[in-house]
């Protein structure tokens, strides 16, 4: 049986039980005190007898009352079934709208919204939660489609370059082989870097990793030590400050997160005499990592878009002439989300970018 039928039967059954209880109350508190036989009350002393009349007895009352009570019960049953059907339909109407929206979402149509009106009850909260889920799902699907299109384009570029170089070499036997090998190596390196970045981004979004206690300050020192030659080559000063900041997560992914942030801060810094500051601390039960660099002032409307995949190029200044794969901050955001943390980007007061990562603290 459907929920509407079950609710209808429940309403009718409850009404019938209430009617039977009412009749039972009449019997217990009224009819049981009516005598079953006519009584004669003799005169007591000088008290005159009451005026003669008809005194009903229990059997006579039952003969009159029972058919009427049965008719009332039949009416209550019909009224309960009809009214219960109507009430159940009105109560379940919002649920039918939610079901229709779920069916549309199952067919791939994510633009439909319920937008249930009326007072805020359980159905209104369920509909609002469903609309919020559809909003997030539609945004996620659109982001995935855009990411897939961008990834296909990015992977096609180095492959197309390799194919063009091979075609030129085939048509020109006298081409310098050393130069051809070097250019093919660069194209393949770019394709490999992009593939590894995509795999790392997918791994961070899945969140399937073993958690362990990790100190962000140690990861900051390791990343700074690894990127120190790159920073010195660009005359960038690396400063690591702060204290221990313990969290729980994957040491490998968190190291990649810190490395990406530091590398991003170095390669997008001023051409010379810039500074990158890495600060770690434990605050409010969370491990905090801040990476700030110097550089040109960033437009405020550009900063929120920097975590989008393949967001790079003319939007930011990179000093090595290499555009990168455009997944550095996207990978950082994916790893932070997988560790139940938060990522904040803000333009520096004097230029550059300030990145703040907050991760749940560990004992």
Buried (B, 14 or more C-beta within 10 A) or exposed (E): EEEBEEBBBEBBBEBBEEBEEBBEEEEEEEEEEBEEEEEEEEEEEEEEEEEEEEEEBBEBEBEEBEEEBEEEBEEBBEEBBEBBBEBBEEBBEBBEBBEEBEEBBEEEEBEBBBEBEEEEEEBBEBBBEBBEEBEEEBEEEEEEEEBEEBBEEBBEBBEEBBEEBEEEBEEEEEEEEEEBEEBBEBBBEBBEBBBEBBEBBEBBBEBEBEEEEBBBBBBBBBBBEBBBEBBEEBEBEBEBEBEEBBBBBBBBBBBBBBBBBBBBBBBBBBEEEBBBBBBBBBEEEBBBBBBBBBBBEBEEEBBEEBBBBBBBEEEBEBBEEEEBBBBBBBBBBBBBBBBEBBBEBBBBEEBBBBBBBBBBBBE
